[in-house]
């Protein structure tokens, strides 16, 4: 239907243009200029012209003299005999339009066309129609207000904006910025290790007490999975960092020969048994909110979801581990997750220690981290989720250079409050 209307409008504009063009020729008033055009010589009567040219009223075949007369549009057209002019006045408008289109407007330089050998090929109908359309557009363009003339361009930009696909903030494997951060970590590996040791000096007593509770006599510890009921044997490698209510260690699975980060929670007023159970439920409810496996969430959303939750064998989970053994109460609830190289808080301390932020490469590292943080937030927003712990100590750089967000227990749906476990499964907004 829209195509038919467009074709009808095009033909109406074309016919109107041709009628306007033909009417412009016929509306010229009879004056001396008209007599001059008819005679071909200014201020000379028609009879005198015929006498000078050697032709009279009895001449049936006057000589073909290549004379030019001025056209109203600014060009020049060849003079036609008077009999032809008289006949054209009685012709219909449509016949004059057809004859004018067939005749064209003459040569480009305005010379006469009496001799066909000197006449250039007339432009095709397509070019003549295009010329009429340009004149019509210029005529109406001068009459159209400025705000209305730009309406078409604005509508075109709006339509193109609707058809433009939305940017996908999700990550797809390793990117160029990840490779840059990986090289930066390798270059500053010794300095990062030194800053980590300095950060662990103050809570050294707490780290030693938790270590002795989980790994008595520095031996292997057998744990049971709370998800799959499987069994693992974990060996301590080194402590990584200390949080507000937890200590993170680097451990090795003796049977699988894989390294993990083990998060050990300390018990207190905030980490009671009921609170730990709620934390466990909220942590693994985040995977259901995303509708993705932990591996997919790490690859596409850059969320550091735990791969497993374990408890020390032969002791009740979520209870205090080995009560009375140390001054620090340790919960029998441990989270296994991929090990990160450094968190942003420790990385900033490392960079400030050497004042390396003055170099161009380190300024580039800050720009890369800023862009990835924005994409992390946009990624969650595209899934209809928000994160309540977007802080440097909860953002980690993996060994391959990827930036990830931890502590998914504070992940919630947009516009809701409370733990994530009380929020039903949601999908990305459409």
N, C-alpha and C positions, 0 to 999 in steps of 0.2 A: 504493500500500500504506500509506504514512504517513497519507494522508487518511482511509482506512477505519479505521485504528487510532484516529485522533483523534476521529472521529465515535463509534466504539464507546465510547471512554473518556468522552466527553461524556454519552452516554445513561446509562452506568453511574453516573456522578456524579449525574445528575439523578434517577434512580430511587432511589439511596441517600439523596439529600436529602429526597425526598418520603416515603420510608419512615421516615426519622428524625423528620421533622416529625409524621407521623401517630402514631408510637409515643410521642412526647413527650406527646401529649394523652391517650393511653390509660393511661400509666403512673402517673397521679396516684392516690394511695391513697384509699379511701373513708373520709372523716372528716366532722367537722361542717361543714367548708368545702364539701364536696360536697353535703351536705344543704341548706346555705344557698343554693348555686347552683341546686339543683333547685327549692327553694321560692321563691327570689327575695327572701326576707326573712330577715335574720340571726336565728338562734336561734328560729325559728318553725316549727312542724311543718307538714307538707304539707297535712294536713287543715284546719288553722286557716287556712291561706292560701286554700284553696278556699272555705271558709265565708265569709271576708271578701270575697272577690271575687264571691260570688254564684254560684259554679259548683260543682256536685257531681259525683258519679260518674256521674249519669244525664245529664249535659250532653254532648250530642254535639258541639255547636259552642260552645266557650267564647268569651268575649269576647276580642277582640284587644287585649291590653294591652301597650303598648310598654315592656317592662321590659328591664333590661340585667344581664348577669352578667359577671363578670371572666374574661377569657381568660388562660391561663397565660403567653402571650407578652407581657402587659402592656397589651393593648388591651381593648375591651369588645365583646361580641357580644350580639345580642338573645336573649332567653329563648325557648326552644321548649317546646312542651307535653311533659308527662311521657310520653305515649304515644310521642312521637317519640324521646325519650331512651331509652326501653326498647327500642324497635325498633332503634335505632342500635347497641346493644350486641351484638345478634345478627347484624348485618351483617358482611360480609367487609371486610377491610382495603382491598382495591382499590376497592370501592364507596364506602367512606367517603372515600378519597382523591379519587375523581372528584367526589363530591358537594361536598367541601370546596373543590376548585378552582373548581367552578361557582358556589358560593355567594360566594367571596371572603372578605374579612375585614371587611366592613361599611364604614361611612362613615369619613371621615378624622377627624372630631371625636368619634367614639365614640357618637353618638346612636343610638337604636333605628331599626330599619328595618321596623317593622310596616306602616307606610303606604308604599306604593310611590311616592306622589307626593313624599314627603320623602326618598326613597332616591337617593343620588348614583350615577352610572354606575360600575359596578365596573371596576377596572383591567383592561387586557387581559392575556392569558396571558403575553405577552412580559415585561411588567413584573413579574408575579408570579414567573415563573421567575428573573428577574434578582434579585429580592429573596431568593429561596431560595439562589441562588448566593452572594450577599453574606454571608448568614448562615453558609453552609458555609465560605466562605473565612475569615471571622472566627473560626469555631470551630477550624479547623485551624491558623490563623495563631497562635493563642495556644499551641498545642501544639508548633509547629515551632521548632527552635533558631534562634538569630539567624544563625549562619553558613550554615544551609541556606536561610533565607528570602531571602538575597541572592544565592543561586546562579543564579537565573534572570536577574537583571540583569547579573551578570558574564558569563554565557553570551551574552546579547544584545549586550553591548559587544564581546565577542570576535568574534562573527559579523559585526557591522557593520565591525569593523576588517579582517576578511578581505576584505570586499566593497569597501572603500575603495580607489580606484585610487592607485597609487604616483605621487608627485610627479615630474614630468619636469623635470630640472635644465637641459635644453638651452635655448638662447636662441632667440628667434623675432623677428628683426629688431630695430629700435631700441626701447628701453624708456624709461620715464620717467626713470630714473636716468642713462641715456646723454645725454638732452637737458640735464639739469642739469650734467653734467660738460662738455659742449660749451660751454655758456654760461660756465662757469668758466674754460675755456681761452681763450675770446675776451676775457674781462674782464682776464685776467692775461697776455695775449700779449706785451706789451712786457717785462714782468718776466721771463717765461720766456726770451725771447731774450737778455736781459742775463745771466741766470744761465748760459745755455748758452755764451756767449762767455767768461765767467769760468772755466767748467769746461774749456774748450779751450785756455786759455793755458798751462797746465803742459805738456801733450803737444804743443805747437805744432810742435816740430821734427819729431816723428814724423808728424804730419798733413801737413806740407809735403812731406816725403820721399815718402810714399805717393801724394800727389796728383801730384807730378812724375813718378812712375813710371807711373801709370795714364793720366794725361792730360799727356803731354809738351807743353810750351809752351801749356798750357791749351787744347788743341784737342779736337775731338770724337774719341772713341775708338770704333772698330768692333769689336763682339764677336759671337761665334757662340754659339748656344744648344747646350748639351750634351744637351738633351732632344729638341728638334724640328729641330735643325740650321738653324734660322733665323738671320737676321742682324739686328742692331740697331746703331743709332748713338746713343751716350750722350754727353750734355753735362753737365759738372759745374755744380751750382747752389751748394751750400755743404756743409761738413762738419756732421754732426749730433752724433755722440758717438764716444767712444773706449772700446773694451772691452779685455779682457785680451789677446786675440790678434787683434783686428780693429779696423777703422775703418769707420764707417758714414757714407756720403755721401748727400745728396739729389741725384739726377740726373734728367735729362729725356730721354725718348725723342724724338729730333728728328723722326722720321717719324710716330709715333703721337701726338705732343704729350701724352704722359702723364708724370707724375712718379712716380718709384719711389725706394725706399731701396736702395742698393747696398752690400752688405757685402763688404769687402775684407779678406782674411786675410793676416797677416804670417807668414813662415816662420821656423822655429826648431826646437829640439829636440822641442817638442810638436806643431808643425805641419809634419811631414815630408810627403813625397809620399804614402806609404802611409796616413798618418793622414788626409790630406785626401780620399783616395779612400774610406776608411771613413766619413768624415763625410758625403760626398756620398751614399753608399749608405744610411746611417742616416737622413738627412734626408728622403729621398723614400720610404723604407720606411714612414715614419709615416703617409703618406697611405693606403698599403695596409692598415696596421693599423686605421685608422679606417673604411676602406671608403667614403670620401667624397672628393670632389674638393677641391682647395685652397679653392675659393670656398665650398663647403658647410661645410668645417671652420672657416673664418673666421666664417661666419654663425651656425652652430649650436653649435660647440664653443668659439669664440673663441680658436682657435689660429692664430698668425701663421705659416702655412706659406708657404714661398717659392713664387713663381709661376714662377720659371725659374732655372736655373744656367747661367752664361755664362763664356766665356774670351776673352781678347784674341785677335783674329784674327792669323794667321800665326805664332803661338807655341804650343808644346805645352801642353795643359792640365795642371793639377796640378803643374807645374814652376815654377821661379823665373821671375818676370817681369822681363825686361831685366836679366840678371845684371850686377853691377858698376856699375850706374847710380847707386845710392844706398847709404847705410849700412844701410838697413832692407831686408831681403829680403822681397819681396812675392810672394805665390803667384798664379799665373794661374788662379785659381778664384774666381768672384764669384757672389754670390747676389742675385737681384732679388726684392723683396717690396714690398707696399704700405707707403708712408711713414707713420710714426707722428708725432704731434705732440710727444709728450714721454714719457719713461719715468718710472716712479714715483719713482726715486731723485732725478731732477732736479726733479720736482714737489714732493717733500717739502722739498728745499732752497729752492725758491722760496717755499713757504708759510712756512717757518721764517724766511726773510729778512725778511719783513714782519710776522711775528707775527699773521698773519690767522687763525690757528686759534682765536682768541678769539671770533670771530663765530659766529653760529648757522649760517650757510650753510656755513662750512668744516667745522664739526662734522658737518653733514649729508653733506658730501662724503666724509668718512672713513667714515661708516656705509655709504654707497653702495658705496665701494670694498671695504669688508670683506664686504658681502653678495655682491658680484660675485666676489671671490676664493673664497668658499666654494662658489659655484655652479660656478666653473671646476674646482675640485678634484672636486666631485660629478659634474660632467659627464664627466671622465675616468674616474672610478670606475665610472660606469654603463656605460662601454665596456670595463671590465676593464683599464684602463691607469693608469699612474702617471707623474709627471714628476719628473725629478731636478734641476731648476734653477728652483725656485719662489722667486725672489729679486726685490727691487725693480728691479734693473738689467735684468731680463729680462721685466718686465711693462710694457706700453706702452698709452698712451691714444691712440686714433685721432682724426682730426679730427672725426668725428661723435660722439665721446664714449664709444665702446665700449672696454672694457678687454680686452686680448688678451695671450696668453702666447706668448713666442717660444722659439727654440732647441729645435725639436722633435726634434733628434738624440738627446736624452736621454729620449725617450718610450719606455717599455717596458711589457710586459705585467705584471700583478700577479703577484708571486712568482717573477720571473725576474731574471737578471742579465745584463750584457753589452749590446752595442749592439742597437738595435731591429731592425736588419736580420737578425739571427739568430733573431728570434722569428717563428713562423708567423702567418698571418693569424688574427685572433680576432674574435669578435663579442661583443655585450653579454651579460652573464650573465643567465640567466633564473631 
